[in-house]
Amino acid sequence: MANQQTHKGVIAILTGGGDVPGLNPAIRAVTIRANREGYKVIGLRRGWAGIVELIRDKKADNSSCYQVLTDDIVNKAGRTGGTFLHTSRTRPSHVPKSDLPDHLKESYSEDMNDLTPEVIKNLEWLGVDYLIPMGGDDTLSYGVHLYKQGVKVVAIPKTMDNDVPGTDYCIGFSTCVTRTIQMTNSLRTSAGSHERLMVLEVFGRYAGFTAMLPTMAGSANRCVIPEYKFNIDHLAKLLVKDRNANPSKYAVLLISEGAMFEGGEMIFSNSEKDAYGHAKLGGIGDIVSNELKNLSAKYNRGKIINVINQKLGYMVRGGDPDALDSIVPMAFGNLALDLILKGIHGRLVVLKNGRYDNVPIDMVVASKKLVNVRDYYNTERLRPYYHSFEMKPFFLMASES
């Protein structure tokens, strides 16, 4: 053990995967409450990478791997976006030989290496009693793995795709929807000025929530989502009809990055994959824009309609959190502390049917959270249904698990 404990215990926090607004408020909530309860709080830096690269030597400089969190530190960051602990897509159970830390290269030599034993030893060396990972299903799936290895884990769901199973809400989703609505409305002026179709590509690898909610709020005429493979000819017909019926002569499409043509597959920007086996998506908006332009004349008396094409991407995940992504992370952080103070672990804090709760952490890997096409998506009109809102949860499309 590196340090003698003179406190109630040690809680470690990390943020993994993509950055979203709301992470810093969650870190703040955990830290402020934990410090007052007599715990020491450590922020593990760069997601799982920090705890993988830590050197178990009191003389080593581990400042790039972790930092002790104080009220002053988290108060300054708590109102801002992103994550001041930084993040990565490191997967400790699958570390390529080329990515091994220098001090582990003599101990591990396979093409792909499981560094979980090192992670557990490093957590023990830091004196960590409880671990709070904040992330999406990839980051949290490794948290489940650690829990099954005996680490006391309490997880907080984060992803603007809003697709972590077991919870209706993940940190970052509200800000993503807010930004998408704002940017779509801003770009309308250009679409209307030039009488064009407008295609906006948004996040959503497997789940279409980030396209569905802004469309439901009136920001777009149509949306296409990963859960339903669309017919491009049918989409062109609908959008041209929308455009010609609009006095300002434009129409808007929101398209999830993981959307697929009828008979096709996902579009990737390159073949390189991250630690969790995901190739980088990109290009569906470009391809659809070109197809729509080519097909537009067919439904517009032989006249081509030009297309504005914009990938919203990181613009919706940058900047400060909105109101919900300031409030919900505060509640999630305190929920995690409530569990720890009761000695409970192996749980995922959630928002379910308008109520804060917790569920078994292995729910993260037990199912997938996707848009229920039958109940929420009109496949003929390529847009959400607008009926049966009575007794629906706050964000309408709940987790089915």
Backbone hydrogen bonds, N-H to C=O, Kabsch-Sander energy under -0.5 kcal/mol:
donor,donor_aa,acceptor,acceptor_aa,energy
2,A,125,W,-1.5
8,K,38,G,-2.4
9,G,38,G,-0.6
11,I,40,K,-2.8
12,A,130,Y,-2.7
13,I,42,I,-2.6
14,L,132,I,-1.9
16,G,134,M,-2.2
17,G,88,S,-2.7
22,G,80,T,-0.5
23,L,20,V,-1.2
24,N,82,G,-0.9
26,A,22,G,-1.4
27,I,23,L,-2.5
28,R,24,N,-2.5
29,A,25,P,-2.3
30,V,26,A,-2.2
31,T,27,I,-2.5
32,I,28,R,-2.8
33,R,29,A,-1.6
34,A,30,V,-2.7
35,N,31,T,-2.9
36,R,32,I,-1.7
37,E,33,R,-1.5
38,G,35,N,-1.2
39,Y,34,A,-2.7
40,K,9,G,-2.8
42,I,11,I,-2.9
43,G,67,Q,-3.5
44,L,13,I,-3.3
44,L,42,I,-0.7
45,R,65,C,-2.5
46,R,85,L,-2.6
47,G,86,H,-0.9
49,A,46,R,-1.7
50,G,45,R,-1.1
50,G,47,G,-0.7
51,I,47,G,-0.6
52,V,48,W,-1.4
53,E,49,A,-2.3
54,L,50,G,-0.8
56,R,54,L,-0.5
57,D,55,I,-2.6
60,A,57,D,-1.9
62,N,60,A,-1.0
65,C,62,N,-2.0
66,Y,62,N,-1.8
67,Q,43,G,-1.7
69,L,41,V,-2.9
74,V,70,T,-2.1
75,N,71,D,-2.3
76,K,72,D,-1.5
77,A,73,I,-1.2
78,G,74,V,-2.0
80,T,77,A,-2.2
86,H,83,T,-1.6
94,H,91,R,-2.7
95,V,113,N,-2.8
97,K,111,D,-1.8
99,D,96,P,-1.6
100,L,97,K,-1.2
104,L,101,P,-2.0
105,K,101,P,-0.6
105,K,102,D,-1.1
107,S,104,L,-0.7
108,Y,104,L,-1.8
113,N,95,V,-2.2
115,L,92,P,-3.2
115,L,113,N,-0.8
118,E,115,L,-0.5
119,V,115,L,-2.2
120,I,116,T,-2.5
121,K,117,P,-2.0
122,N,118,E,-2.7
123,L,119,V,-2.4
124,E,120,I,-2.1
125,W,121,K,-2.4
126,L,122,N,-1.9
127,G,124,E,-1.0
128,V,123,L,-2.6
129,D,10,V,-2.6
130,Y,10,V,-1.8
131,L,152,K,-2.8
132,I,12,A,-3.2
134,M,14,L,-2.3
135,G,133,P,-0.5
135,G,156,I,-1.8
140,L,136,G,-2.8
141,S,137,D,-1.4
142,Y,138,D,-1.2
143,G,139,T,-1.2
144,V,140,L,-2.2
145,H,141,S,-1.7
146,L,142,Y,-2.4
147,Y,143,G,-2.3
148,K,144,V,-2.2
149,Q,145,H,-0.7
149,Q,146,L,-0.9
150,G,147,Y,-1.6
151,V,146,L,-2.2
153,V,151,V,-0.9
154,V,131,L,-2.4
155,A,347,R,-2.7
156,I,133,P,-2.3
158,K,135,G,-2.5
159,T,171,I,-1.6
162,N,159,T,-1.6
167,T,164,V,-1.1
168,D,351,L,-3.1
169,Y,351,L,-0.5
171,I,157,P,-2.1
173,F,170,C,-1.9
176,C,172,G,-1.9
177,V,173,F,-2.5
178,T,174,S,-2.9
179,R,175,T,-3.0
180,T,176,C,-2.4
181,I,177,V,-2.4
182,Q,178,T,-2.4
183,M,179,R,-3.1
184,T,180,T,-2.4
185,N,181,I,-2.3
186,S,182,Q,-1.9
187,L,183,M,-2.3
188,R,184,T,-1.0
189,T,186,S,-0.9
190,S,187,L,-0.5
191,A,187,L,-2.0
192,G,188,R,-3.2
193,S,189,T,-2.1
194,H,190,S,-1.9
195,E,191,A,-0.5
195,E,192,G,-0.6
196,R,191,A,-2.4
197,L,306,N,-2.0
198,M,251,A,-2.4
199,V,308,I,-3.2
200,L,198,M,-0.5
200,L,253,L,-2.8
201,E,199,V,-0.5
201,E,310,Q,-2.0
202,V,255,I,-2.5
211,A,208,G,-1.1
212,M,208,G,-2.5
213,L,209,F,-2.3
215,T,211,A,-1.4
216,M,212,M,-2.7
217,A,213,L,-1.8
218,G,215,T,-1.7
219,S,214,P,-2.5
221,N,252,V,-1.8
222,R,252,V,-1.7
223,C,382,L,-2.4
224,V,254,L,-1.9
228,Y,225,I,-1.4
230,F,260,M,-1.7
232,I,230,F,-0.6
235,L,231,N,-2.2
236,A,232,I,-2.4
237,K,233,D,-2.1
238,L,234,H,-2.1
239,L,235,L,-2.5
240,V,236,A,-2.4
241,K,237,K,-1.9
242,D,238,L,-2.5
243,R,239,L,-2.8
244,N,240,V,-2.5
245,A,241,K,-1.5
246,N,242,D,-0.8
246,N,243,R,-0.7
249,K,246,N,-2.3
251,A,196,R,-1.1
253,L,198,M,-3.0
254,L,222,R,-2.1
255,I,200,L,-2.6
255,I,253,L,-0.5
256,S,224,V,-2.4
257,E,202,V,-1.9
258,G,204,G,-2.0
259,A,256,S,-2.0
262,E,230,F,-2.6
264,G,261,F,-2.6
268,F,266,M,-0.5
269,S,280,K,-2.8
270,N,280,K,-0.8
274,D,278,H,-2.3
277,G,274,D,-2.1
279,A,277,G,-0.6
280,K,272,E,-1.0
282,G,267,I,-1.7
287,I,283,G,-2.5
288,V,284,I,-2.6
289,S,285,G,-2.1
290,N,286,D,-2.0
291,E,287,I,-2.3
292,L,288,V,-2.9
293,K,289,S,-2.1
294,N,290,N,-2.2
295,L,291,E,-2.3
296,S,292,L,-1.7
297,A,293,K,-0.6
298,K,295,L,-1.1
299,Y,295,L,-0.6
299,Y,296,S,-1.3
300,N,297,A,-0.9
302,G,297,A,-2.5
303,K,300,N,-1.8
304,I,302,G,-0.5
306,N,304,I,-0.5
308,I,197,L,-3.0
309,N,307,V,-0.5
310,Q,199,V,-2.5
312,L,201,E,-2.2
312,L,310,Q,-0.7
313,G,201,E,-0.7
315,M,312,L,-2.2
316,V,313,G,-1.6
317,R,314,Y,-0.8
318,G,314,Y,-1.1
326,S,323,A,-1.3
327,I,323,A,-2.0
328,V,324,L,-2.8
330,M,326,S,-0.6
331,A,327,I,-2.0
332,F,328,V,-3.1
333,G,329,P,-2.7
334,N,330,M,-1.9
335,L,331,A,-2.5
336,A,332,F,-2.3
337,L,333,G,-1.7
338,D,334,N,-2.4
339,L,335,L,-1.9
340,I,336,A,-2.1
341,L,337,L,-2.9
342,K,338,D,-1.0
342,K,339,L,-0.6
343,G,340,I,-1.7
344,I,339,L,-2.9
346,G,153,V,-3.2
347,R,153,V,-1.0
348,L,359,V,-3.1
349,V,155,A,-2.4
350,V,357,D,-2.9
352,K,355,R,-3.4
355,R,352,K,-1.7
357,D,350,V,-2.5
359,V,348,L,-2.3
361,I,346,G,-2.2
363,M,360,P,-1.8
364,V,361,I,-1.9
365,V,362,D,-0.9
366,A,362,D,-0.5
366,A,363,M,-0.6
367,S,363,M,-0.8
369,K,163,D,-0.8
370,L,368,K,-0.7
373,V,371,V,-1.2
376,Y,372,N,-2.5
377,Y,373,V,-1.8
378,N,376,Y,-0.5
378,N,383,R,-2.8
379,T,377,Y,-1.0
382,L,378,N,-1.7
383,R,378,N,-1.1
385,Y,376,Y,-2.3
392,K,389,F,-2.1
396,L,393,P,-2.2
397,M,395,F,-3.2
398,A,396,L,-0.9
